[in-house]
Amino acid sequence: MNRRLPPLNSLKAFEAAARHLSFTRAADELFVTQAAVSHQIKALEEFLSMKLFVRKNRALFLTEEGQSYYLELKEIFKSLHSATERLIEKGSKGAITVALQTSFASQWLVPRISKFSHLNPDIDLRIKAVDEDEGFLTDDVDVAIYFGKGKWSGLAADKLHTEYLTPMCSPLLLQGDKPLEQLDDLRKHTLLHDSNRDAWKEWIRHFNVLGVNVNQGPIFSHSLLVQQVAALGQGIALGYSFLARPEIEAGRLVCPFDEKLVTRNAYYLVCHQSQTDLGKIVAFREWLLAQVKEEQDDPNVN
């Protein structure tokens, strides 16, 4: 029957103390007290039923058994360190699959892919477009961008930004015979809906807009389609500020009103809680959060 192994903390304390021939310096390296190192060494000696250190003239020396044990442990710890470094290095390379809705992919992430690839040439970025957030990561996905409240079982989530809804339309509508000077003017135009009519209903109710029939107007399955139709001058979309930014900056969409409704949901970057330290995931997370912060801090970006 195999004998159980000594505790790892005791082995770490012994290796450090043997290397430095000092309990004090070992304690400093391990960020523990000298008493803690002494306790671990004593526990190891009791486990092995032999002395590993002796003191002579206030100096610390290894016994013959201790010296032999240290030389073997030193190589074992060196191998462990090398194996760990190789694993971390491997985790910083290869492919990373990102799942996200088509609208977010096409309107925000895809135009910025080259920036990530330039900074991380060893990571092959793969985009998986999905129609809806699944609430969990499938085996073929490393990270995902979900739209919700930030609570998903077993997943670590980082909020990307606060999102709000505001009416958006083609600048051509502002030049037409149906002005958009006040909120009540919305009743003169076709409303464009994203997935359902709930967003417009909430927005109209929140700002107490009168005389607007929210039950009229076409419904589209993707926000990208809604914005495209709005940019063609065929109605007014209730757009998400973050996703609509490229269209607004290009002048294809304008926001006729200052009223903005902060949404209860937001976009989050998610990954398995057990994989938050994986190199390629750390690289993507740090880049994504830095990119969002940079754009939020840019005074030329609203």
N, C-alpha and C positions, 0 to 999 in steps of 0.2 A: 504494500500500500504506500502510495506516494505521500511524503511528508508535506504539510502545507508550507507555503512560502511566507517569509517574514513580511510585515507591513511595508508598503512602498515608502511611507514617510520616514520610517526608520532607516531604510536603505539610502534614501536621499540625504538624510542627516549624516549618516556614516560616511558616504562618499565625499560630501563637502568637507566634513571635519578631517577626514584622512588626507584630502588634497591640500588643505590649508594647514594641517596639524594645529588646528585652533578651533575650539568650540565657539569662540566669540566671532571670528571671521565667518564661520559657517552660518551662524545665526544671522549675521548681517546679510549674507547672500540669499538666505532663504526667507528673510523678512519675518523671523520669529525671535524669541528671546533665547539667551544662552541657556537658561534653565530648560526650555523646551527641547533644545538640541541634546542636552545632557540626559533628559528623560528618554528621548528616542534612542540614544545610544545604549542606555541601561536596559531598555526593553529589548533591543536587538541582542545584546550580550546574554540576557536571560533566555531568549529564544534559542540562541546557538549553544548555550551552556559553556561559554568561554569568554575570556577577556580579549578585547580588541585594542584597547589603549592602555598605556601606563604613563604615569607622571614621574619625571625625574628632575629634581632641581627646578621645579615650577614649569618645566617644559613638557610638552605632550609628544609622546612617541607611539607608534604602532607596535603591537606585539608581532611576533613572527606570523601568527595566524591572521592577525589583522592586516598585515602587509600583503599576504597572499590573497586574502579575500578582496582587498581594495584593488589589486591589479586586475582581477577578473571582473569585478563590478565596474571598474572604469571603462573597460571595453564594452560591457553590456550597455551602460548608459550612453556611450558614444554611438553605439549602433541604434539605440532607441531614438536619440536625437536626429541621426541621419535619416532614419525611416520616417520620422515625423516631418522633417523638412521636405523630404521627397513627396510625401502625401500632400502637404500644404501647397507645394509648388505645382503638383498635378492638378489640385483643385483650383488653381489660378489660371489654368489654361483650358483648352478644349472648347466645347460648344455650350452655350447657355440658351435655353428656350424660354421665350417670354410670351405668355398668353395675355391677350387684351382684346377689347372690343375694337371692331373695324374702325369706328369713328376716331377713337383715341390714337390708334396706330397710324392712320393716314393723315390726320390733322396735326398731330404733335410729334409722335415718336419717329416715324419714318424720315421726316426731313432732318432729323438730328442724328441718325444712325452713324453717319460718317465721322462725327465728332467722337463718339464712343470707340469706334473701330480704330481711329487714329491714336487714341490714348491707350488702347488695349489690343494691340495687333495679334496677340496670342489667343484671344477669345473670339470664337465664331458665334456671332449673334444670330439667333433664329427666331423669327416672328410667327406666332400662331394666332391668327385672327379667330375670335369666337363671337357668336351672336349675343350671348348673355354670360354674366358672371356665374361660375359654377359653384362658388362658395367653398371649393376645395381644389387642391392641385392634383391633377392626374399624374401618373408615373412619368409621362413624357414631358412634363413641364417643370422648370426650375423655379421661376418666379412668375407672378402675374400682376396685372394692374386691375383692381376691382373698384367699382363704384358703389359705395355703401357707407355704413356708419363706422367701419373700422373694427368690427368684432366678428372674427371668423374662428371657429374652433380649431386649435392646433396650428394656427398660422400667426406669424409675426407680421405686423402691419405698420407701415410708415405713411403718414398723411402727406400727400404731395402739395396740396394747396387748398384754400377755401374757395368754393365754387359759388357763383350766384347766377341768377337768371335775369335777363333783361330783353326787351323787344329789340329785334334787329330786322333790317330790311335793306333793299337796294336803294342807293341814293337817288335813283330815278323816281321812286315813289315820293320823295320830298319835293320833287319838281313838278309833280302832277297836279291835277285839279282837285285832289282830296288831301288837304294838308294834314300834317301830323304835328300839331302845335300843342295839343293837350291830350291827356290820357283818354278822354271821351271820344277823341277822333278815331280810336281803334275800331269803333263800331262801323266805320265806313270801309273797312278793309277786310280781306280774307285772312283768317288766322291759320297758320300752318302748325300742325301738331306732331310732336315726337313720341311715337308709340301709342299714346293715348291723350285724352284731353285734360288729364289731371293737373298738369303743370300750369296750363293757362287758367284753369279754374282757380287754383290756389293764388296765382299772381293777381288776377282780377279781384278776388275777394280780399287779399291782403291790402291792396291799394284803393279799395272801395271804388272801383271804376264802374260807372253806371251805363246801362244801355248796350252793353256788349254781349252778343250771343256767342258764347264759347262752344256751343254745340254745332257750329258751322265750320267749314274748312276741312281740307284733306288731312289724313293721318299717314305718317311715314314710319317705316320700321327702323330707320337709322337717323341720327342727328345730322350726319353728313348730307343725306338727301334733303332734309329740311332746309339746311343752309344753302344748298345749291339752288333749290327752288326759290328761296327768298332772294338770293343774289340775282336771279333772273327777273325779279320784279313782280312775281306772281302772288305775293302775300307777305305777311309779317310773321317771322319766326320768333319763338321765345328761346333764345339761345343761351348756352352755357358759355360764360365769359372766357374760360381757359381754352376751350376747343375752337371757339370762333375767332380767336385772336389773329390767326393768319389772314382770314378773310377781311377782318376789320382793318388790319395794317395795310393790306393790298388795296383798300378802298372799295372792295366789292360789296361790303356790308357796312352799314352805319347804325348807330344806336340813337334813335331820335329822342329818347327820354333819359333822364338821370336816375329814375327809380330802378333799384336793383334789389332783388330778393335773394338773401343768403339761403342756400339750400341746406337741408338737414343732412344730405349725403355729400361725399367728396370722393376724389380719386385717391386710392391707396396702393402702394407697392407692397405685395405680400409674398412670403415664402414660408417654407416649413420652419417651425421653431428650432428644429434640430439641425438646420442647415444655415443658420444665420452667419456662421463663421467660415463657411466655404469660400475659398478665395475668389472664384469667379462671381459668386453672388455678392460678396462684399464689394468687388470692383464695380459691378453694375449698380448696386444700391448707392454707393458713394457718388458715382457719376450722375445718376438720375436726380438725387436730392440736390446736388450742387448746381445742376443745370436749372432746376426749378427755382432755386433760391436766387440764382444769378438773374433770371428773367423777372422775378418779383422785385428785386432790388433795383432793376434798371429804370431810371426815371422816365425813359422814353416809351416804356411799356405800361399800358393801363390795365 
